[in-house]
Amino acid sequence: MVSEKPGLKPGFLFINNPTLEPRSRILNIMPIFRGSQFVSSISDFKDSVVACATTNVNLATTVSSIDGVSLVKDDRVLLTAQSLARENGIYMKLENGTLTRAKDADSAIEITAGLKVYVEQGSTESKSHWLLTNTGSIVVGTTNLTFEKTSQIASSLSGQYGGLNKVITVTVNSSGSITAISESAVTLTNTINGQSGTVILGTDDVTEGIINQYFTTARARSSISAGGDLTYNSVTGAISYTTPTTDGVNEGSTNLYHTTARVRNSLSASGVIGYNTGTGVITYNPASLTIGNGLTGTGYDTSLPVTIEIDTNTVVTVSGTQTLDNKTIDGGTF
């Protein structure tokens, strides 16, 4: 039987028939009344909310609307994306415009894993179902609460899609719900390059891509380069060869290049031959012969100085008029 229990707040009902069902079982299957508001406090299925917020809502200020829905006193809303995840949950609007946790979702026995709630209105979240995916025990205001959208009726997506020559693109969220559908037409022609029926396509029928590109003379020429004694013109494609010379070879330490200074320094002279390594001039200097002191001679080039050296040990020096006796001159004895 159902009756009032002394000490309970007005509006509460008390089940007083333990012979029918265990009390815990009855509490799980029977609704509970708090004042004039009907709620299923200890059920996973909560009263629906008018709107759902998927961005942070400032709980310290008045809240006038959520997801395009204007809120009035006692409106229930679902907050799923608070900066502090422990603030997520089901709220109701107070007379002063602020939000407070709803009476059926403000204690540990009322907020359990598997909680489900339906969103009635909203620009983006209208007609959607949400699930509390937490596991384990929950401490309200301490435990971070995670809500995931499990389904949504999208009236804007209703209609027929697909058909001949149609490509359909479907967008699906993490809960498996379809959030967008689009389709585009595929243009087909009956003939290609004048051919009909079964057509074997060639490269002329296929538009060039980015990776596999067609041959062009400019591409071929730009892919070639040359080095060393070869030169290459990528515009004309001409390759030419330049005959190498010693001008392009650095001098070593053994095989040295020719220079005038090196040639001049490699020569020398002695005796009557004179040589200037600075100018490279070679000169001839014959012995000087001086005619005099009673000697005369012919056949001398008087333009050149000539010196005759006489060994005084074997040659008599004659001065003035003297008598030669037992002296040898040019092989003759006097």
C-alpha positions, 0 to 999 in steps of 0.5 A: 500500500502507498501512504504518507509517512510522518516526517516526510516532506509534503508531496513524498509518498512512502511504500509500506508493504514489504510483503509485496517486494523488497523496499529497494526493488520498489524504490527502483521501479516506482516514481518519487514525488517532490512537491509538484514536480514529477521526477524519476530520481533513482532511475537512469532515465531522467526527465527530458531537458529543453536544451543542451549546452556543448560549450562552457556555461558560466554558472555564476551569472544569469543564463538567458538562453542555451543553444538558441532556446530562451529559458524561463524559470524551472526549465531543465537543461543539460550541460556537457562541456563545462571547463570543470567537468565536475560541473557537467550534469542536469540543471534547472533555472531558478527565479533569479536567472541562475542555474542549479542542479535539478532535484532528480540529479543532485546526489550520488544515488540520482547520478549513476553510470548509464544516466540517460536524458532526452533534449527537446529543443535547440538549434543544433542539439534538438531531438538528441539523446545523451548518455553518462558514460562514467563508470564506478561510483560518482561524487556529485561536484567532485567526479568529472562527468562525461556525457556522450550523444548517442543519437539524434533525429535530424529532420533536416537530413530526412529525404531520399538519397542516391540514385543513378550516377550519384555519389553520397557522402555521409558524416558520422560522429563518434556515437555512430549518429549521422550528422550530415549527408550530401550527394553529388552527381557523376557526369557520364558520357556515352562516347569518348573521343568519338568512340562508343560502347566499350572504350579503351582509354589512352593517355589522351583521354586522361587528365594529367595528375600531379605525380604522374605527369606527361612528357614534354620537351621542356620537362625533358630538357629541364631534367638534364644537367652537365658538368666537367668539360660539358656545357648544357643549355636547358632551353635549347637542349644543346650539349657542347664539349670544351677541349681542356687546356693546361689553363684549367689545371693547377701546377704541381710540384714536379711538372712546372709550367714554362716561364721566362724567368725559369728559362733565364735562371736555368742557363749559365756561362763562363770564360769569354761567354758572358750571361745576364740571368735578369735580361737573358742577354749572352755576350762574347768577350775575347782576350785583350791584346795590346800592341806595343813595347817594340812588338808589331803585328798584323791581322788584328781587329783594332776595334776590339781590345786584344791583350797578349800576355808574355811570359817573361821567363821564356821571352826576352823583353827587348827595349831599344837597340840591343844585341841578341845572343844565344836567344831563342825567338819563334824556334830560332836560335840567335 
